[in-house]
Amino acid sequence: MKISELTPGTGNVELEAEVVGMEKPREINKNGRLLRVASATLKDDTGTISLVLWNEAIDKVQEGSKVRITNGYVNTWQDKLQLTLGKFGKMDVL
């Protein structure tokens, strides 16, 4: 699958891409739990998309990393497409 093919609601996303940007992690309080969240910008030869990373997944990647996303999900946040791993998705650093 290519980034240009992704639309809101697309599930079971499988793709390989390069991390070309990384936000600083921020902490949020969700239901009394302190969580870390950050966005990484993924790029392939068809476009870019934001990947939402939580907790330990943030520490696995940096700019220049190549990743494989398996069973990801596309939604929108503030009118922009974003890819999330959700409960069942997986990210491998290649």
N, C-alpha and C positions, 0 to 999 in steps of 0.2 A: 504494500500500500504506500502511496505517496502523500505528502502533506497537502498538495493541491486537491486531493480527492476527499479530504475530510470536511464534513459538514456537521452542524449541531445535531446531537443525538446519535451520531455514528458510534456503534459499539464494536467490541471485539477487534479493536485497532491493533494491527501488527505493522511496525515499521522500524527502519533503521535510519538514524540521523546523527548529526554532529551538534554538540552543545556549543553555540556561538556567543552566548551571553548568560550571565548568572546574576540574579539579584542577591542582595544581602538577606540572609534569613531574618525573619521577625518572629517574635513570640506572640501567641494569642492564647486567650483563656477560653476554652470551649468546654462547657458543662463542668466547670471546676477543674479541668485538666489543663496544664500548661503545655502547649504544643509549639513546635517550630514549623514555619512554612516559608517556602521560597519559590520563585519562578525561574525556570531556565528557558532560554530561547533555543529551540531546535531548528535545524536547517537541513534540508536535502536539496536536490537539484530542481525541485519544483516550488519551493517556498519556505516559509518559517511559521512556527506555531509556538505558543507558550506551553510549557509543561509544568504542572504544579507538583512540587515535591514536598513531602512531609517528613519531619524528624530525621531518622538515620539515612533516608534516601538522599537527603541534601548533601551529606558528607561523601557520598559515593562518586559524585561527578564534579567536574570543573570545566572551564572553557577549554575546548579542544577535545574533550572526551567524545567517543562515539558510543551510542547507546542503541539497544534493541528494546523496543516496547512491545509487550505481548498482552493482549486482552485489555488494552486501554479504552478510554471512553472520551468522547468529545462533547463539551458543553460550551456555554458562553458565560463570560463574566464581564460586566461593564461593556457590553456590545462587542467583545472580542472573543474569537475562538480560543479555547484552551483545551489541552489534553491532560487528562488525569488518570492515575492508575486505579483509583477507587480501591475497593476491598479485594478485588480478585485480579487486578492487573499486576504486571511484573516488569521490572526494568533490569536489564543486564548491561553492564559496561563491557564493551568489546575491546 
